[in-house]
Amino acid sequence: MSAIRDLFNRHLHCTLAKDVSVATERDYYLSLSYTVRDHVMSSWHKTHREYYAKDPKRIYYLSLEFYVGRSLTNMMINLGIHGLCARSLYNMGLRMEELEDVEVDAGLGNGGLGRLAACFLDSMATLALPGYGYGLRYEYGIFEQAIRDGFQEELPDDWLKFGNPWEVPRPEYILPVQFYGDVKWLDDGSFNWEDGQIVLAVPYDTPVPGYRNNTVNTMRLWSARSPNSFDLSYFNHGNYIKAVLDRNLAERISMCLYPNDNFFEGKELRLKQEYFLVSATLQDIIRRYKHFRTGMKDRESLERTNFDLLPMKVAVQLNDTHPSLAIPELMRILVDQEGLEWDQAWEICTSTFSYTNHTILPEALERWPVTLLERVLPRHLMIIYEINRRHLDHVTTLFPGDLDRCSRMSLVEELGEKSVNMAHLSIVGSHTVNGVAEIHSNILKESTFRDFYEMWPQKFQNKTNGITPRRWLLQCNMPLANLITEYIGEGWITDLDQLTKLTQFLDDDVFVQRFMQAKMSNKRKVAKMLRKDYGIEVNPNSMYDIHVKRIHEYKRQLMNLFHVITLYNRIKANPRGQFTPRTVIIGGKAAPGYYMAKMIIKLITSVADVVNTDPDICGRLKVIFLVNYRVSLAEKIIPACDLSQQVSLAGTEASGTGNMKFQINGALTIGTLDGANVEIAERVGEDNIYIFGMKVDEVDELKAKGYDPVSFYEENPELKKVIDMIRDGYFSPDCKDRFHNLIDTITVHGDRFCVLADYADYIKVQEQVSEDYLDQKNWARRCIINVANGGFFSSDRTIKQYADEIWNAKPVPIRDEDEAGASDVSA
Ligand SMILES: *Cc1c(COP(=O)(O)O)cnc(C)c1O
């Protein structure tokens, strides 16, 4: 305890150069963070010393996003010093919870895909797997959302403003990355890519501790820096000032995270980001590989490196197609730089890469125009053409004369602007392709990538997503975590299947009561936050009905809102009636360029204004738009939830991970048979989840016979009333036609995500929810059944499956310093 205090004071005085008389909360937060960072160092060194000594197969998780959120609490918990730090601070008159709240989220992701990458790092470290996260160190993460006049506004996320205590810059390991330039055909028949523009990649390392196991892995994020030679022509012409100013152009590459979720925007800067990550990372991987093959550090080997062993030492996982240029880049390195034959290089390549698909929405699939690739990455385009030529030869051999199939399977698409289909490139260049939930993986095999599945059935796998139980239960929900530990011990933290032990307490009144008390204390805390931040009074006894995720038409926040307006109309029509009180909380960011999503936000805030101020409602319905939804806010809101909204149109949400967080925090789900909801339903049983709406085949059927949303509007009076109110300006008296476009998309423009078709069933099931909620004890029992069956959704299970079934990687346990000492004594 005194050691923590001494370190803390030393950092306050020496690192931050502050005296207690002028120190702020942030200074205390930073002092504590540096203190915790000191504690991670010895295990971090030890882990990498061990990897160096054993040279195990390493896993490289390549992702354009790592949505880490805050680190302080997670570091303390995983290092096993959380209680110690809390007590030490308390003795110094400081409250740790307040310091924890100072930390700004590392918002280097948009939503589920980025958060998955962060959960995977936690699980790889906890399972003692030699795993590295490789990504970009964006100077600006996901924008900060503000609401003005009910509309979303975007503010820059200047998250590094006060420094980042968790990262270590390593300018000594800078690597060059080339763009543009020309391809020269050399005398020996080989190709060389030269005369391009060089941008430097500076690595920044962040420690990733496993849960109390001494493993500390590394997340390495690249930052772009201009070389001194950047645009020499200006220097040569004496325009020194312009030459220095133009260095910024190169450094823009890692400036900003693209704020699109499930949407492809073919911007040149984004292509450069993707290649920047891939090029720097593959250089790093190959440097590390060569080090072990040549025996001496940084020594130019006279013999050629044997790359045949690469797939035994390296597994590269592509998180969606965003880093898929890694495939032609490794080919370029092996063929152009290392002098391997094409066939040998290709064999190595396809044994090294595996690809995770995250969506089947066509607007999200990356298709880079050939003209852009030719200019920015000319040699890579040539390599892609050669990969495609050989691939189509192979297709023709297997399916002679099937020209349609060849054109469907080509990496190069000629329809519209000639483009490279990056998903096709990823499938051809990987040994394994996986979807992220059973239903999604089946759709990939049966429709999206059917031709590829017919050619390589053994390539296709499923790896149902998961979430780390450290952050998403132990850390965010202390009341519930402590209760669980009291009854079943703490084994669940690293073996989440142990939660099934909770079923033995389903009829234990004391346990059920205490479960309800834990939920109530979380709900009160959220009520307090809403009072403070929104000036809204919410009833903690009301049902907390929560829908938080990115705002997207396919996620159908609009359908939720239709239910809210239906409830509102029913209360208005029967003001003295009995209604289960609800607090409906909707939150999420809209991509700044996504007009419909932004109008949905404006509609939510407009409905909230009407509902929350209508005296007839009498507190039986409250609507809150939760501003700036992000990882740290998810940690606060999810433990307080009663009803989790997971209502995407069947066949559109690949998996979802928000659904899992709510389940293990003791909420019941209302959802469609989409993504991982299907697997949640299988595990908790149909009595403990509210499933509604069309199934995938019913959606297909409806669309095949010609879906007419207007007929649903005309035949359902309550639905008609809701739509008429929105269209006729009931919620927008200042601008009556504000929501015309919104209504048009779900009526005359066809309602692509079938909001109207699923409305009636949704309302019906919501009625059942309202009725069931009145029996609080039975509701709590069903929540406990949900928690008890959440074990499968631990990302530890997911990562174990990746390690066994895709990566063929083994754990490398790191011995405790003390244990090492003990064995030394006995030796
Ligand atoms: C888990 C999470 C998501 C993903 O939620 P879905 O409901 O699966 O879309 C998005 N954002 C944040 C901040 C999260 O923590």
Ligand as a Chemical Component Dictionary entry (heavy atoms), coordinates in Angstrom:
data_LIG
# 
_chem_comp.id                   LIG 
_chem_comp.type                 NON-POLYMER 
_chem_comp.pdbx_formal_charge   0 
_chem_comp.three_letter_code    LIG 
# 
loop_
_chem_comp_atom.comp_id 
_chem_comp_atom.atom_id 
_chem_comp_atom.alt_atom_id 
_chem_comp_atom.type_symbol 
_chem_comp_atom.charge 
_chem_comp_atom.model_Cartn_x 
_chem_comp_atom.model_Cartn_y 
_chem_comp_atom.model_Cartn_z 
_chem_comp_atom.pdbx_ordinal 
LIG C1 C1 C 0 -20.715 -3.509 -28.021 1  
LIG C2 C2 C 0 -20.734 -2.150 -28.607 2  
LIG C3 C3 C 0 -21.256 -1.935 -29.875 3  
LIG C4 C4 C 0 -21.873 -3.033 -30.703 4  
LIG O1 O1 O 0 -23.245 -3.067 -30.410 5  
LIG P1 P1 P 0 -24.263 -3.863 -31.361 6  
LIG O2 O2 O 0 -25.537 -3.788 -30.601 7  
LIG O3 O3 O 0 -23.751 -5.250 -31.484 8  
LIG O4 O4 O 0 -24.316 -3.119 -32.646 9  
LIG C5 C5 C 0 -21.267 -0.648 -30.368 10 
LIG N1 N1 N 0 -20.771 0.376  -29.658 11 
LIG C6 C6 C 0 -20.266 0.213  -28.423 12 
LIG C7 C7 C 0 -19.746 1.391  -27.688 13 
LIG C8 C8 C 0 -20.218 -1.061 -27.860 14 
LIG O5 O5 O 0 -19.689 -1.217 -26.637 15 
# 
loop_
_chem_comp_bond.comp_id 
_chem_comp_bond.atom_id_1 
_chem_comp_bond.atom_id_2 
_chem_comp_bond.value_order 
_chem_comp_bond.pdbx_ordinal 
LIG C1 C2 SING 1  
LIG C2 C3 SING 2  
LIG C2 C8 DOUB 3  
LIG C3 C4 SING 4  
LIG C3 C5 DOUB 5  
LIG C4 O1 SING 6  
LIG O1 P1 SING 7  
LIG P1 O2 DOUB 8  
LIG P1 O3 SING 9  
LIG P1 O4 SING 10 
LIG C5 N1 SING 11 
LIG N1 C6 DOUB 12 
LIG C6 C7 SING 13 
LIG C6 C8 SING 14 
LIG C8 O5 SING 15 
# 
